[in-house]
Amino acid sequence: MSYELVEILRGAGHPRLLVVGDLVLDRYTWADAERISQEAPVMLLREDRRECRLGGAANVANMLRGLEAEVVMAGVVGDDEDGREMRHQLSRSGVSSDLVVTDESRPTTVKTRVIGRAQHRHPHQVLRVDRESREPLHGPIAEELIEALERMISGDERPVDAVLVSDYAKGVCTPGLLAAVISAGREAGIPVIVDPAATADYRLYRGATAVTPNRTETSGATGRVIGTIEDGLAAAAELCEMLDLDIAFVTLDSDGIALATAGDKTCHVPTRRREVYDITGAGDMVLATIGLSAAAGCDPETMARLANTSGGLEVEQIGVVTVTRGEMIADLLGGPRSAREKIRDRETLAEVLSARRETGQRVVLTNGCFDLLHAGHLACLEQAAAEGDCLVVAVNSDQSVRGLEKAPGRPIIPQEQRAAMLAALEVVDFVVIFDEGTPEALIEALRPDVLVKGGTYAVKDIVGGELVTSYGGEVKPLGLVPGLSTTEILSRIRAAESGTWQKAG
């Protein structure tokens, strides 16, 4: 267990970081494969849903928010609907877009992916369409952005603790902009950490505090074949010397990170083996974590150890997922997530469950008031958990319970406490509170594979059952444990208080 890393994460505070780079809006269309088209020998997909996510440098900013940093985003969008959506997504994530400028001469960079599924499972990317301009930023727009960056880094207003440059070769990270950012950072004593573009001329990054290329990128920059850890260490040392860096972090996927510091000191920081589902976003997560730890004053080896942890958690999930400090702490301690972290709001949980399903996990949902948690509840939850891989418990809010015409004074236990007790159970993966009288709207948002309900209900009478079966899910009723219900327990308590109850047997 890495207690010292846990303490660093807990004590990192909320540093202010500036992220500079190419903003990308990732659009996804999810669809189910139905048949072969009669017009051409191509698959016909039926659209299920669409979503937008922050990509490129904006994804780094979003990941920093997940790590509880304060973030200022600097970059360029077009004067178009996608640019307005980018600003909306940044605002929604809590990222300042004060240094995001609009360039009427170029479109907002958009990557549109079509994800096809067979029977609601086994998602695969079928098609990607990019809309972008790779022309270097120039003219008044470039000058405006550079001047704003220099003011921000010099600390004329509120200072930043670190600067992260995420170069995707879409035209923002020009030689002039990079030189200005690196020079301003050196002068102000603020670390400038660069994740280079895959095809970049690395001389553009000379003088930065650190770079974070992967194995392939480093091989291209140094001309070295990096097949071993020793190769990675030698390449990291070469980058340090060639670019006048303080640190070079070379990510070696399952081999961890090879790092070198000024003065030819090298160190290999291994990572533990994990189930790799998707490497998308791992590089951004590594950059975000190194930036956070640099702002917190960590040494290079500690930065690499923390980056290994967050990057490892990222590749265990499908798609780009924001890793939180709490998840890193739980992973470092080798235990499950805290009960508090299991309690999610509807929107966040929908994203998490979507990622879980994409790995082939079967999501089970059950719902109820769970007032006075008892052994009958536990038995039902254990049965529900056995129906799949991820159990979600939807809990009626206090307002919802009062609308169900329960006995006067219900609920006995407030919603936050009911949710906390459920989240503390090992069989429960997530808890969500809903205000509506029925869980139908929640079921529509979460789309579980299995809907389970304890009690004497027939399948046709389970609320939300028709919706679940409409998209191919299952509905399963569970029985009750005789003599164990909240109503019966309350009756026995009242009888005991009045002296009329006698113990059975």
C-alpha positions in Angstrom: 0.0 0.0 0.0 1.3 3.4 -1.0 0.4 5.5 2.0 2.8 8.3 1.2 1.1 8.8 -2.2 -2.3 8.8 -0.6 -1.2 11.6 1.8 0.2 13.6 -1.2 -3.1 13.3 -3.0 -5.1 14.2 0.1 -2.8 17.2 0.8 -2.6 18.5 -2.8 -5.2 21.1 -2.3 -6.8 22.8 -5.3 -3.9 24.3 -7.4 -4.6 26.5 -10.4 -3.4 25.2 -13.7 -3.3 26.7 -17.2 -3.9 24.3 -20.1 -2.8 25.4 -23.5 -3.4 23.5 -26.7 -5.7 22.2 -29.5 -9.3 22.0 -28.4 -11.3 19.1 -29.9 -15.0 18.3 -29.6 -15.6 14.6 -29.6 -19.0 13.7 -30.9 -20.3 10.1 -30.6 -23.3 8.5 -32.3 -24.2 5.2 -30.7 -26.2 2.8 -32.9 -27.3 -0.8 -33.1 -26.6 -3.0 -36.1 -29.9 -4.2 -37.6 -29.3 -5.5 -41.1 -27.5 -5.1 -44.4 -28.7 -2.1 -46.4 -30.7 -2.9 -49.6 -29.0 0.1 -51.3 -25.4 -1.0 -50.9 -23.4 -3.8 -49.2 -23.0 -1.9 -46.0 -24.3 -2.3 -42.5 -27.5 -0.5 -41.5 -27.4 1.0 -38.0 -30.3 2.4 -36.0 -29.2 5.4 -34.0 -29.7 5.0 -30.2 -28.2 8.2 -28.8 -25.7 11.0 -29.4 -23.3 12.7 -27.0 -20.5 15.3 -26.9 -17.3 15.1 -24.9 -14.3 17.3 -24.4 -11.3 16.1 -26.4 -7.7 17.1 -27.1 -6.4 19.7 -24.7 -9.9 20.3 -23.4 -9.9 16.7 -22.2 -6.8 17.4 -20.2 -8.6 20.3 -18.6 -11.6 18.1 -17.8 -9.3 15.5 -16.2 -7.7 18.1 -14.1 -11.1 19.1 -12.8 -11.7 15.4 -11.8 -8.4 15.7 -9.9 -9.9 18.7 -8.1 -7.7 21.4 -9.7 -8.8 24.8 -10.7 -8.3 25.1 -14.5 -8.0 27.8 -17.1 -8.3 26.7 -20.7 -6.4 28.5 -23.5 -7.0 27.7 -27.2 -9.1 28.5 -30.3 -12.6 27.6 -31.5 -14.4 28.6 -34.7 -17.4 30.9 -34.9 -19.8 28.0 -35.2 -22.2 25.9 -33.3 -19.5 23.4 -32.4 -17.4 26.3 -30.9 -20.4 27.3 -28.8 -20.9 23.7 -27.7 -17.2 23.6 -26.7 -17.6 26.6 -24.5 -20.8 25.1 -23.0 -19.0 21.8 -22.2 -16.0 23.6 -20.6 -18.4 25.7 -18.5 -20.3 22.6 -17.5 -17.1 20.9 -16.3 -16.1 24.0 -14.3 -13.2 25.0 -16.6 -12.6 28.7 -17.2 -12.7 29.5 -20.9 -11.4 33.1 -20.4 -8.5 32.4 -22.7 -10.4 30.6 -25.4 -10.5 32.9 -28.4 -12.8 32.7 -31.5 -11.2 32.5 -35.0 -13.8 33.2 -37.7 -11.4 31.8 -40.4 -11.3 28.2 -39.1 -13.8 25.6 -37.9 -13.9 24.2 -34.4 -12.0 20.9 -34.5 -14.6 18.0 -34.3 -14.1 14.3 -34.4 -17.3 12.4 -35.0 -17.4 8.7 -34.3 -20.1 6.2 -35.1 -20.1 3.3 -32.6 -21.9 0.2 -33.7 -23.2 -2.5 -31.4 -24.6 -6.0 -31.8 -27.6 -6.6 -29.6 -26.8 -3.6 -27.5 -23.3 -5.1 -26.7 -19.8 -5.4 -28.2 -19.4 -1.8 -29.3 -16.9 -1.1 -32.1 -16.0 2.1 -33.8 -17.4 1.8 -37.3 -16.5 5.2 -38.7 -14.7 8.4 -37.8 -15.1 11.8 -39.6 -12.8 14.7 -38.7 -13.6 18.4 -39.4 -10.5 20.5 -38.7 -8.0 23.0 -39.9 -4.3 22.4 -39.4 -3.2 25.8 -40.5 -0.9 27.5 -37.9 -2.6 30.2 -35.9 -1.5 33.6 -37.2 -2.3 37.3 -37.4 -4.2 39.3 -34.7 -5.8 36.1 -33.2 -2.3 34.6 -32.6 -1.0 37.8 -31.1 -4.0 38.2 -28.9 -3.7 34.7 -27.5 0.1 35.0 -26.9 -0.3 38.3 -25.1 -3.0 36.8 -22.9 -0.9 33.8 -22.1 2.1 35.9 -21.1 -0.1 38.0 -18.8 -1.5 34.9 -17.2 1.8 33.2 -16.6 3.6 36.3 -15.4 1.0 36.6 -12.6 -0.1 40.1 -13.3 -3.5 39.0 -12.1 -4.0 35.6 -10.4 -0.9 33.4 -10.7 -1.0 29.8 -11.9 0.9 26.9 -10.3 1.7 25.1 -13.5 1.2 25.3 -17.3 0.4 22.2 -19.4 0.7 22.2 -23.2 -1.3 19.6 -25.1 -0.1 19.7 -28.7 -2.3 17.8 -31.2 -0.8 19.5 -34.3 -4.0 21.4 -35.1 -2.3 24.8 -35.4 -2.5 26.3 -32.0 1.0 25.4 -30.7 3.0 27.4 -33.2 6.7 28.1 -32.7 6.0 31.6 -31.6 3.4 30.6 -29.0 5.5 27.7 -27.6 8.5 30.0 -27.3 6.5 32.6 -25.5 4.9 30.2 -23.0 8.1 28.4 -22.2 10.0 31.7 -21.8 7.3 33.2 -19.5 7.2 30.0 -17.4 11.0 30.0 -16.9 11.0 33.7 -16.0 8.1 33.2 -13.5 9.5 30.0 -12.0 6.4 28.1 -13.1 6.7 24.5 -14.5 5.8 24.2 -18.2 5.0 20.5 -19.1 4.4 19.5 -22.7 2.7 16.5 -24.2 4.2 16.7 -27.7 2.3 16.1 -31.0 3.1 12.7 -32.6 4.7 14.3 -35.6 6.2 17.4 -34.1 9.7 18.8 -34.4 10.7 18.4 -30.8 13.1 21.4 -31.0 10.0 23.5 -30.6 9.8 22.3 -26.9 13.4 23.3 -26.0 13.6 24.8 -22.6 10.3 23.4 -21.2 10.3 21.9 -17.7 9.3 18.5 -18.9 7.9 16.5 -21.8 5.6 13.4 -21.6 5.9 11.4 -24.9 5.0 7.8 -25.3 7.2 5.0 -26.6 6.4 5.5 -30.3 6.7 9.3 -30.1 10.0 9.1 -28.3 11.3 6.7 -30.9 10.4 9.1 -33.7 12.0 12.1 -31.9 15.3 10.3 -31.0 15.6 7.8 -33.9 16.0 5.0 -31.3 14.2 1.7 -31.3 12.6 1.4 -27.8 12.1 -2.2 -27.1 13.4 -2.4 -23.6 13.3 -0.4 -20.4 16.9 0.4 -20.9 16.2 1.8 -24.3 13.5 4.0 -22.7 15.9 5.3 -20.1 18.6 6.1 -22.7 16.0 7.9 -24.9 14.7 9.9 -21.9 18.3 11.0 -21.1 18.8 12.0 -24.7 15.6 14.1 -24.7 16.7 15.9 -21.5 20.0 16.8 -23.0 18.8 17.6 -26.5 15.9 19.9 -25.4 17.5 21.3 -22.2 14.7 19.9 -20.0 14.6 19.4 -16.3 12.7 16.1 -16.7 11.7 13.8 -19.5 8.9 11.3 -18.8 8.7 8.5 -21.4 5.6 6.4 -21.0 6.2 2.7 -21.8 2.7 1.4 -21.5 2.8 -1.9 -19.4 6.5 -1.2 -18.5 5.6 2.0 -16.6 7.6 5.2 -17.1 11.2 5.8 -17.8 12.3 9.2 -16.6 15.5 11.2 -16.8 16.5 14.5 -15.1 19.0 17.1 -16.0 22.5 15.7 -15.2 21.9 12.3 -16.8 20.1 10.8 -13.8 17.6 8.1 -14.9 15.0 6.1 -13.1 12.5 3.5 -14.1 9.1 3.6 -12.3 7.3 0.4 -12.9 3.5 0.0 -12.9 1.4 -3.0 -12.0 -0.2 -5.1 -14.6 -3.9 -4.3 -15.4 -6.7 -5.5 -17.6 -6.4 -3.1 -20.6 -9.7 -2.3 -22.3 -8.9 1.0 -24.1 -5.8 3.1 -24.1 -7.7 6.2 -25.3 -7.1 9.1 -23.0 -4.3 7.5 -21.1 -1.7 10.1 -22.3 -4.0 13.0 -21.4 -4.5 11.4 -17.9 -0.8 11.1 -17.4 -0.2 14.7 -18.4 -3.0 15.9 -16.1 -1.6 13.9 -13.1 2.0 15.1 -13.7 0.7 18.6 -13.9 -1.2 18.3 -10.6 1.7 16.7 -8.8 4.2 19.3 -10.2 1.9 22.1 -8.9 1.9 20.3 -5.5 5.8 20.4 -5.5 6.4 16.6 -5.9 9.7 15.1 -7.0 9.9 13.5 -10.5 9.7 9.9 -9.2 6.5 10.7 -7.2 5.0 12.4 -10.2 5.7 9.2 -12.3 4.2 6.9 -9.6 1.0 9.0 -9.4 0.8 9.1 -13.2 1.2 5.3 -13.4 -1.8 5.0 -11.1 -4.1 7.3 -12.9 -3.1 6.1 -16.3 -3.6 2.5 -15.2 -7.1 3.3 -14.0 -7.9 5.1 -17.3 -7.0 2.1 -19.5 -9.2 -0.2 -17.5 -12.2 1.5 -18.9 -13.7 1.9 -22.3 -13.4 5.4 -23.8 -12.2 8.5 -22.1 -13.2 8.5 -18.5 -12.2 11.1 -15.8 -10.3 9.5 -13.0 -10.9 11.1 -9.6 -8.5 11.6 -6.6 -10.8 9.3 -4.6 -10.4 6.5 -7.2 -6.7 6.9 -7.2 -6.6 6.8 -3.4 -8.8 3.6 -3.3 -6.5 2.0 -5.9 -3.3 2.9 -4.0 -4.8 1.5 -0.8 -5.8 -1.7 -2.7 -9.4 -1.5 -1.4 -12.8 -0.7 -2.8 -14.0 2.8 -3.4 -15.3 4.6 -0.3 -19.1 4.5 0.3 -19.3 8.2 -0.4 -17.9 7.7 -3.9 -20.5 5.1 -4.7 -23.2 7.7 -4.4 -23.6 9.4 -7.8 -25.9 11.8 -9.5 -28.0 10.7 -12.4 -26.0 12.3 -15.2 -22.6 11.1 -13.9 -23.8 7.6 -13.2 -25.3 7.3 -16.8 -21.8 8.0 -18.2 -20.1 5.5 -15.8 -22.6 2.8 -16.6 -22.2 3.3 -20.3 -18.5 2.7 -19.9 -19.1 -0.4 -17.8 -21.5 -1.8 -20.4 -19.0 -1.2 -23.1 -16.6 -3.6 -21.4 -19.3 -6.3 -21.5 -20.5 -5.8 -17.9 -24.1 -6.5 -17.2 -25.8 -3.7 -15.2 -28.5 -4.5 -12.7 -30.8 -1.9 -11.2 -33.2 -2.3 -8.2 -35.1 0.4 -6.5 -36.9 1.2 -3.3 -37.2 3.3 -0.2 -34.9 1.2 2.0 -36.2 2.8 5.2 -34.8 0.9 8.2 -32.3 -1.3 6.3 -32.8 -4.9 7.4 -31.8 -8.5 6.6 -34.6 -8.8 4.1 -33.2 -5.9 2.1 -29.7 -7.5 2.2 -31.1 -10.8 0.9 -32.7 -9.1 -2.0 -29.6 -7.1 -2.8 -27.4 -10.2 -2.8 -29.8 -11.9 -5.2 -29.9 -8.8 -7.4 -26.1 -8.6 -7.5 -25.9 -12.2 -8.6 -27.9 -11.2 -11.8 -25.0 -9.2 -13.3 -21.7 -7.5 -12.8 -22.6 -4.1 -11.5 -25.5 -3.4 -9.0 -27.1 0.0 -8.9 -29.5 0.8 -6.1 -32.0 3.6 -6.8 -33.3 5.2 -3.6 -36.6 7.2 -3.3 -35.8 10.6 -1.9 -37.6 11.9 1.2 -40.0 13.8 -1.0 -40.6 10.8 -3.2 -41.4 8.6 -0.1 -43.8 11.1 1.3 -45.7 10.9 -2.0 -46.1 7.1 -1.9 -48.8 7.3 0.9 -46.7 5.3 3.3 -47.5 5.5 7.0 -47.3 8.9 8.7 -43.8 10.0 9.6 -42.1 8.1 6.8 -39.3 8.0 5.9 -37.8 7.3 9.3 -34.3 7.7 8.0 -33.3 10.8 5.8 -32.3 10.1 2.2 -28.6 10.9 2.7 -28.3 8.4 5.5 -30.3 5.7 3.6 -28.0 6.1 0.6 -24.9 6.0 2.8 -25.9 2.8 4.5 -26.6 1.1 1.1 -23.3 2.4 -0.3 -21.5 0.8 2.6 -22.6 -2.7 1.5 -20.1 -4.7 -0.4 -22.6 -6.0 -2.9 -23.7 -2.5 -4.0 -21.6 -0.8 -6.7 -23.5 2.5 -7.0 -26.4 4.4 -5.3 -28.5 7.1 -6.9 -31.3 9.1 -5.3 -34.4 10.0 -7.4 -37.2 12.5 -6.6 -39.9 11.2 -8.9 -42.8 9.0 -7.7 -41.6 6.2 -9.9 -38.1 5.3 -11.2 -39.2 5.3 -14.9 -37.3 8.5 -15.9 -34.2 7.2 -14.0 -34.4 3.9 -15.8 -34.7 5.7 -19.2 -31.5 7.6 -18.3 -29.5 4.6 -17.0 -30.8 1.8 -19.3 -30.0 -1.2 -17.0 -29.6 -4.6 -18.6 -31.6 -6.2 -15.8 -34.3 -4.6 -13.6 -34.9 -6.4 -10.3 -37.7 -5.8 -7.8 -38.2 -7.4 -4.5 -41.7 -8.2 -3.3 -44.7 -10.1 -4.7 -44.9 -8.3 -8.0 -45.6 -10.0 -11.3 -43.2 -9.0 -14.1 -46.0 -7.0 -15.9 -46.6 -5.0 -12.7 -43.0 -3.9 -12.1 -42.7 -0.2 -12.8 -40.3 0.4 -15.7 -40.4 -3.2 -16.8 -42.0 -2.5 -20.1 -39.3 0.1 -20.9 -36.5 -2.3 -20.0 -37.8 -5.1 -22.2 -38.4 -2.7 -25.1 -34.6 -2.3 -25.6 -33.8 -6.0 -24.9 -33.3 -5.9 -21.2 -34.6 -8.4 -18.6 -37.1 -7.9 -15.7 -36.9 -10.2 -12.7 -39.0 -10.2 -9.6 -37.5 -11.4 -6.3 -39.4 -12.8 -3.3 -39.5 -11.4 0.2 -38.0 -12.9 3.4 -41.1 -13.8 5.5 -41.6 -11.4 8.5 -39.0 -9.0 7.3 -40.4 -5.7 6.0 -40.0 -2.2 7.3 -43.7 -2.0 8.1 -43.6 -5.2 10.1 -40.5 -4.1 12.0 -42.0 -0.7 12.8 -45.2 -2.5 14.1 -43.0 -4.7 16.4 -41.1 -1.7 17.6 -44.3 0.1 18.5 -45.7 -3.0 20.1 -42.6 -3.4 22.2 -42.9 0.2 23.3 -46.5 -0.3 24.4 -45.7 -3.6 26.1 -48.0 -5.7 23.9 -45.4 -7.5 21.8 -44.1 -10.9 22.8 -41.0 -12.5 21.4 -41.7 -15.5 19.2 -41.1 -18.9 20.6 
